[in-house]
Amino acid sequence: LADNHDIISLKLYQLTVERTPEEEKKDREVYLPVVDNLKLPGMEAPLEPMSGLALFLIVFFSLVALVFAIVIGVIVYNKWQEQSRKHFY
């Protein structure tokens, strides 16, 4: 069995109390949340530039993959051309 209760309304009261400036400062220090190690979005440290070897390897393997894809494309195109040729028997 489950029983759901809906909250229809809330009555909130705020009491006004006279405080001294020292008490205000003390309350502000206690209730304000502070996170010293929080990393905000967009505040990341700048990335280090890539080394020459890393850049060379990325470009080299990209070119190898591109040539490999072109060779596979040519082979598939030739097979498709061969099969689409009309045969007269």
trRosetta pair geometry for C-beta under 8 A, 3 or more apart (Angstrom, degrees):
i j d omega theta_ij theta_ji phi_ij phi_ji
7 10 6.9 13 168 -53 121 92
19 23 4.2 -120 -173 86 106 127
19 24 5.4 129 113 -55 125 82
19 27 7.5 -22 -174 -5 162 138
20 23 4.9 96 54 6 75 101
20 24 7.2 -137 97 -5 41 87
21 24 5.4 -51 -146 35 37 115
21 25 6.3 38 156 -19 67 103
22 25 5.8 -54 -150 36 31 110
22 26 6.3 32 152 -19 64 107
23 26 5.5 -53 -145 38 33 113
23 27 6.2 32 156 -18 66 106
24 27 5.9 -55 -146 38 28 108
24 28 6.2 29 155 -21 64 108
25 28 5.7 -54 -146 35 30 113
25 29 6.4 29 155 -19 63 106
26 29 5.9 -56 -151 35 29 110
26 30 6.5 24 154 -18 64 109
27 30 5.7 -59 -147 37 32 109
27 31 6.0 0 168 2 70 116
28 31 6.7 -70 -134 47 22 91
28 32 5.7 15 175 -18 64 118
29 32 6.8 -52 -125 33 17 102
35 38 3.9 68 113 -34 122 117
39 43 6.4 -161 -170 77 67 106
39 44 7.3 49 -178 -88 118 65
40 43 4.3 60 68 7 90 131
50 54 4.5 -120 -175 86 105 123
50 55 4.9 126 111 -56 125 91
50 58 7.7 -24 178 0 160 138
51 54 4.8 93 56 8 81 103
51 55 7.0 -151 91 -4 41 88
52 55 5.8 -58 -147 40 31 110
52 56 6.2 34 154 -21 66 108
53 56 5.7 -55 -147 36 30 113
53 57 6.3 28 156 -18 65 106
54 57 5.9 -56 -147 37 30 109
54 58 6.4 30 155 -19 64 106
55 58 5.8 -54 -148 35 30 111
55 59 6.4 24 157 -13 65 108
56 59 6.0 -61 -148 41 29 106
56 60 5.9 29 156 -21 67 112
57 60 5.6 -53 -139 38 29 113
57 61 6.1 18 167 -9 66 109
58 61 6.5 -61 -143 43 23 99
58 62 6.2 26 156 -21 61 112
59 62 5.7 -58 -147 37 28 114
59 63 6.4 27 157 -18 64 106
60 63 6.0 -60 -154 36 27 107
60 64 6.4 26 151 -18 65 106
61 64 5.3 -47 -142 36 39 115
61 65 6.3 41 156 -20 66 103
62 65 5.8 -54 -149 37 30 110
62 66 6.3 32 151 -21 64 107
63 66 5.5 -52 -145 36 34 114
63 67 6.4 33 156 -17 66 103
64 67 5.9 -54 -148 37 30 108
64 68 6.3 32 152 -20 64 108
65 68 5.5 -54 -146 37 31 115
65 69 6.3 32 154 -20 65 105
66 69 5.8 -54 -148 35 30 110
66 70 6.5 30 153 -19 64 105
67 70 5.7 -54 -148 36 33 112
67 71 6.4 33 154 -19 66 104
68 71 5.9 -54 -148 35 30 110
68 72 6.4 28 155 -15 64 107
69 72 5.8 -54 -146 39 31 110
69 73 6.2 35 152 -22 64 107
70 73 5.5 -55 -148 36 31 115
70 74 6.4 32 154 -20 65 103
71 74 5.8 -52 -148 34 31 110
71 75 6.5 31 154 -18 64 106
72 75 5.8 -55 -149 37 32 112
72 76 6.3 29 154 -16 66 107
73 76 5.9 -56 -145 39 30 108
73 77 6.1 31 156 -20 65 109
74 77 5.7 -55 -145 38 30 112
74 78 6.3 30 156 -19 65 105
75 78 5.9 -55 -148 35 29 109
75 79 6.5 28 154 -17 63 106
76 79 5.8 -54 -149 37 32 111
76 80 6.3 32 153 -20 66 107
77 80 5.7 -56 -148 37 31 111
77 81 6.3 32 153 -20 66 106
78 81 5.6 -52 -145 37 32 112
78 82 6.3 34 154 -22 65 106
79 82 5.7 -54 -148 35 30 113
79 83 6.4 20 157 -11 65 108
80 83 6.1 -60 -146 41 30 103
80 84 6.0 19 159 -13 66 115
81 84 6.0 -64 -139 42 26 104
81 85 6.7 47 155 -44 61 94
82 85 6.1 -38 -159 1 30 116
